[in-house]
Amino acid sequence: MTGNAVTKNYSCVLTIAGSDSGGGAGVQADLKTFHEHQCYGASVITAVTAQNTLGVFDIHEIPVQSIASQLDCVLSDIRFNAIKIGMLFSVDIILLVCEKLKKYECKNIVLDPVILSKNNYKLLKDDALTCLRDHLFPLAKMITPNLPEAELLLSRKISTLHEMENAALEMWNWGSDAVIIKGGHLLDHHKCSDCLIYGERHYKKIKWLDSKKILTCNTHGTGCTFSAALAANLAKGYDIEESFQLSKQYISQAIAFGSQFKLGHGIGSVCHFKI
């Protein structure tokens, strides 16, 4: 290194999630998204899935000790500006991740509560749902359930914008700084409405963002990509509402670009790159 060299710092983001062999979701989608946001991405893999555009067909849970080693290696060495959490699969993995997040005083944690795949393959064991809510939600800066995930977490149907807002408020009271419920599954053929609730406990703020609904079957990876974008924007210094706006723009663009491609024989991926 010469005397004139300048030392720069990356905006670093860690994904803790499952691997998608099809490349459209999970760790693969997260790393693509980090790259598109000019962030340095690292990964801890919690499970290896066998999947393609037709669905998920097998899951291999990574041994807890191996996950612990991955977490210790990256968290003890690299200063992460944000962390995105996706598929955790089991109680043991959830408790381990909570332990490490606390130990290394991690910040800007974005939790995507991955529960089911698009072909309804369980990505979280039944006994882990309560553990996820009770132990990990309070550590998160943002949680990002879609409607089916919110319905499972709350044990009730959500069919209207008013019900979405009430659901977001109830989940926000579980301890995270912010909740975004994604409304893409609502039966509205014209727009996708997402609801953000954040702020102080005695003074909540509510922000709705709408985007035009793009009629395409290429929607694989939307949740992973959106939450990864949120983490990347937080890592770059944007606040909660700014990150929401920028990430909404990015996922809308990714869906629009992805709609132009044919990939596989089932549900294709969004396009993470600018075209």
C-alpha positions as CSV (number, residue, x, y, z in Angstrom):
1,M,0.0,0.0,0.0
2,T,1.4,3.4,-1.0
3,G,1.3,6.5,1.1
4,N,-1.3,8.0,-1.3
5,A,-3.7,5.0,-1.0
6,V,-7.2,5.7,0.3
7,T,-8.9,3.1,2.4
8,K,-12.6,2.8,1.7
9,N,-15.3,1.0,3.5
10,Y,-18.0,-1.1,1.9
11,S,-21.6,-1.0,2.9
12,C,-21.7,-4.6,4.1
13,V,-24.8,-6.8,4.3
14,L,-25.1,-10.3,5.6
15,T,-27.8,-12.7,4.5
16,I,-28.8,-15.6,6.8
17,A,-31.0,-17.8,4.7
18,G,-31.5,-21.0,2.7
19,S,-30.0,-21.8,-0.6
20,D,-32.2,-21.9,-3.7
21,S,-30.8,-24.3,-6.3
22,G,-32.9,-22.5,-8.9
23,G,-31.3,-19.2,-8.2
24,G,-34.4,-17.1,-8.0
25,A,-34.8,-16.8,-4.2
26,G,-33.0,-17.3,-0.9
27,V,-29.3,-16.6,-0.6
28,Q,-28.8,-16.4,-4.3
29,A,-31.4,-13.7,-4.8
30,D,-30.1,-11.8,-1.7
31,L,-26.6,-11.6,-3.0
32,K,-27.7,-10.4,-6.5
33,T,-29.8,-7.7,-4.8
34,F,-26.9,-6.6,-2.6
35,H,-24.7,-6.3,-5.7
36,E,-27.3,-4.2,-7.5
37,H,-27.3,-1.8,-4.5
38,Q,-23.5,-1.5,-4.5
39,C,-23.2,-3.4,-1.3
40,Y,-20.7,-6.1,-0.3
41,G,-22.7,-9.3,0.4
42,A,-21.8,-12.2,2.6
43,S,-23.9,-15.3,3.5
44,V,-24.7,-17.9,6.2
45,I,-26.6,-20.8,4.7
46,T,-29.2,-22.4,7.0
47,A,-30.6,-25.0,4.6
48,V,-30.0,-26.4,1.2
49,T,-33.2,-26.7,-0.9
50,A,-33.7,-28.7,-4.1
51,Q,-36.0,-26.4,-6.1
52,N,-36.7,-25.0,-9.5
53,T,-39.4,-23.0,-11.1
54,L,-41.9,-25.8,-10.4
55,G,-41.4,-25.6,-6.6
56,V,-39.5,-26.9,-3.6
57,F,-38.9,-30.7,-3.6
58,D,-36.4,-31.3,-0.8
59,I,-34.8,-29.5,2.2
60,H,-31.5,-30.4,3.9
61,E,-31.2,-28.7,7.2
62,I,-27.6,-27.5,7.8
63,P,-26.3,-28.8,11.2
64,V,-26.6,-26.2,13.9
65,Q,-22.8,-26.4,14.7
66,S,-22.0,-25.6,11.0
67,I,-24.4,-22.6,11.1
68,A,-22.8,-21.4,14.3
69,S,-19.3,-21.7,12.7
70,Q,-20.4,-19.7,9.7
71,L,-21.9,-17.0,11.9
72,D,-18.9,-16.7,14.2
73,C,-16.5,-16.5,11.2
74,V,-18.2,-13.6,9.4
75,L,-19.6,-11.7,12.4
76,S,-16.2,-11.7,14.3
77,D,-14.4,-10.4,11.2
78,I,-16.6,-8.1,9.2
79,R,-18.6,-5.1,10.4
80,F,-22.0,-5.5,8.8
81,N,-24.2,-2.4,8.3
82,A,-27.3,-4.5,8.0
83,I,-28.4,-8.1,8.2
84,K,-31.2,-9.8,6.2
85,I,-32.7,-13.0,7.6
86,G,-34.8,-15.4,5.5
87,M,-35.4,-19.1,5.9
88,L,-34.4,-20.5,9.3
89,F,-36.5,-23.7,9.3
90,S,-36.3,-24.9,13.0
91,V,-36.4,-23.8,16.6
92,D,-32.7,-24.7,17.1
93,I,-31.6,-22.5,14.2
94,I,-33.8,-19.6,15.4
95,L,-32.4,-19.7,18.9
96,L,-28.9,-19.9,17.6
97,V,-29.3,-17.0,15.3
98,C,-30.8,-14.9,18.2
99,E,-27.9,-15.8,20.4
100,K,-25.3,-14.7,17.8
101,L,-27.2,-11.5,16.9
102,K,-27.1,-10.5,20.5
103,K,-23.5,-11.5,21.1
104,Y,-22.2,-9.5,18.1
105,E,-24.6,-6.6,18.8
106,C,-26.0,-6.7,15.2
107,K,-28.1,-3.8,13.9
108,N,-30.5,-3.1,11.1
109,I,-31.9,-6.6,11.1
110,V,-34.5,-7.2,8.4
111,L,-36.5,-10.4,9.0
112,D,-38.5,-12.0,6.2
113,P,-40.5,-14.6,8.0
114,V,-40.3,-17.4,5.4
115,I,-42.9,-20.0,6.1
116,L,-44.2,-21.5,2.9
117,S,-42.9,-21.8,-0.7
118,K,-45.1,-20.9,-3.6
119,N,-46.1,-24.6,-4.0
120,N,-46.9,-24.7,-0.3
121,Y,-43.8,-26.6,0.8
122,K,-43.1,-25.9,4.4
123,L,-40.0,-23.8,4.9
124,L,-40.5,-23.5,8.6
125,K,-41.3,-26.3,11.0
126,D,-44.7,-26.1,12.7
127,D,-43.2,-25.8,16.2
128,A,-40.9,-22.9,15.1
129,L,-43.6,-20.3,14.3
130,T,-44.1,-19.2,17.9
131,C,-40.3,-19.2,18.6
132,L,-39.8,-17.0,15.6
133,R,-42.3,-14.5,16.8
134,D,-41.3,-14.5,20.5
135,H,-37.5,-14.5,20.1
136,L,-36.6,-13.0,16.8
137,F,-39.2,-10.4,16.1
138,P,-38.1,-8.2,19.0
139,L,-34.6,-8.1,17.7
140,A,-35.6,-6.9,14.2
141,K,-35.6,-3.4,12.8
142,M,-38.1,-4.5,10.1
143,I,-40.2,-7.6,9.5
144,T,-41.7,-8.1,6.1
145,P,-44.5,-10.8,5.9
146,N,-46.7,-11.2,2.9
147,L,-50.4,-11.8,3.4
148,P,-50.3,-15.6,3.7
149,E,-47.5,-15.4,6.2
150,A,-49.3,-12.7,8.2
151,E,-52.4,-14.9,8.2
152,L,-50.4,-17.8,9.6
153,L,-48.8,-15.6,12.2
154,L,-52.1,-14.2,13.3
155,S,-54.3,-17.2,12.7
156,R,-56.9,-15.3,10.8
157,K,-57.8,-14.3,7.2
158,I,-56.8,-10.8,5.9
159,S,-58.9,-9.7,3.0
160,T,-59.0,-5.9,3.0
161,L,-56.7,-2.9,3.3
162,H,-58.2,-2.1,6.7
163,E,-57.5,-5.7,7.9
164,M,-53.9,-5.4,6.6
165,E,-53.3,-2.2,8.6
166,N,-54.7,-3.8,11.7
167,A,-52.6,-6.9,11.2
168,A,-49.5,-4.8,10.8
169,L,-50.3,-2.9,14.0
170,E,-50.7,-6.1,15.9
171,M,-47.4,-7.5,14.7
172,W,-45.6,-4.2,15.3
173,N,-46.7,-4.6,19.0
174,W,-44.6,-7.8,19.1
175,G,-41.5,-5.7,19.3
176,S,-39.8,-4.9,16.0
177,D,-39.2,-1.3,15.0
178,A,-41.2,-1.6,11.9
179,V,-43.6,-3.9,10.1
180,I,-44.3,-4.0,6.3
181,I,-47.2,-6.2,5.2
182,K,-47.0,-6.8,1.4
183,G,-50.4,-6.8,-0.3
184,G,-49.6,-8.5,-3.6
185,H,-51.9,-11.4,-2.7
186,L,-55.0,-9.2,-2.3
187,L,-57.6,-9.8,-5.0
188,D,-57.0,-6.4,-6.7
189,H,-56.0,-6.8,-10.3
190,H,-54.8,-3.2,-10.7
191,K,-52.4,-2.4,-7.9
192,C,-50.2,-3.9,-5.2
193,S,-50.6,-2.0,-1.8
194,D,-48.0,-2.4,0.9
195,C,-48.5,-1.1,4.5
196,L,-45.6,0.1,6.7
197,I,-46.1,0.8,10.4
198,Y,-43.2,2.2,12.5
199,G,-42.3,4.9,15.0
200,E,-42.5,5.2,18.8
201,R,-44.9,3.0,20.7
202,H,-46.9,6.0,21.8
203,Y,-46.7,7.6,18.3
204,K,-47.0,5.3,15.4
205,K,-46.6,6.3,11.8
206,I,-48.5,4.5,8.9
207,K,-47.3,4.7,5.3
208,W,-48.9,3.1,2.3
209,L,-47.2,2.6,-1.0
210,D,-49.0,1.4,-4.2
211,S,-47.6,0.1,-7.4
212,K,-49.2,-1.1,-10.6
213,K,-49.9,-4.8,-10.6
214,I,-48.0,-6.5,-13.4
215,L,-49.7,-9.6,-14.6
216,T,-46.9,-12.2,-14.9
217,C,-46.2,-15.7,-13.6
218,N,-42.5,-14.7,-13.0
219,T,-42.8,-13.8,-9.3
220,H,-40.4,-16.2,-7.7
221,G,-38.1,-14.5,-5.2
222,T,-40.2,-11.3,-4.7
223,G,-40.2,-11.5,-0.9
224,C,-36.5,-12.4,-0.6
225,T,-35.6,-9.6,-3.1
226,F,-37.7,-7.0,-1.4
227,S,-36.3,-7.7,2.1
228,A,-32.8,-7.9,0.8
229,A,-33.3,-4.5,-0.9
230,L,-34.5,-3.1,2.5
231,A,-31.4,-4.4,4.2
232,A,-29.1,-2.9,1.5
233,N,-30.8,0.5,1.7
234,L,-30.6,0.5,5.5
235,A,-26.9,-0.4,5.2
236,K,-26.4,2.6,3.0
237,G,-27.8,4.9,5.6
238,Y,-31.4,5.4,4.5
239,D,-34.0,5.6,7.2
240,I,-37.0,3.2,7.5
241,E,-39.4,5.1,5.3
242,E,-36.8,6.0,2.6
243,S,-35.7,2.3,2.5
244,F,-39.3,1.3,2.1
245,Q,-39.8,3.7,-0.9
246,L,-36.6,2.7,-2.6
247,S,-37.1,-1.0,-2.1
248,K,-40.7,-0.8,-3.4
249,Q,-39.4,0.9,-6.5
250,Y,-36.7,-1.8,-6.9
251,I,-39.0,-4.8,-6.6
252,S,-41.6,-3.3,-8.9
253,Q,-38.8,-2.8,-11.5
254,A,-37.5,-6.4,-10.9
255,I,-41.0,-7.8,-11.5
256,A,-41.5,-5.7,-14.6
257,F,-38.1,-6.7,-16.1
258,G,-38.6,-10.3,-15.1
259,S,-42.0,-10.4,-16.9
260,Q,-40.1,-10.2,-20.2
261,F,-38.2,-13.5,-19.8
262,K,-39.1,-17.2,-20.1
263,L,-37.4,-19.3,-17.4
264,G,-38.1,-22.9,-16.8
265,H,-41.5,-24.6,-16.9
266,G,-43.2,-23.0,-13.9
267,I,-43.0,-19.8,-11.9
268,G,-40.0,-17.8,-13.2
269,S,-37.9,-15.4,-11.2
270,V,-38.0,-11.7,-11.0
271,C,-35.0,-10.0,-12.7
272,H,-32.5,-8.5,-10.2
273,F,-30.5,-6.6,-12.8
274,K,-31.2,-3.4,-14.7
275,I,-32.0,-4.1,-18.3
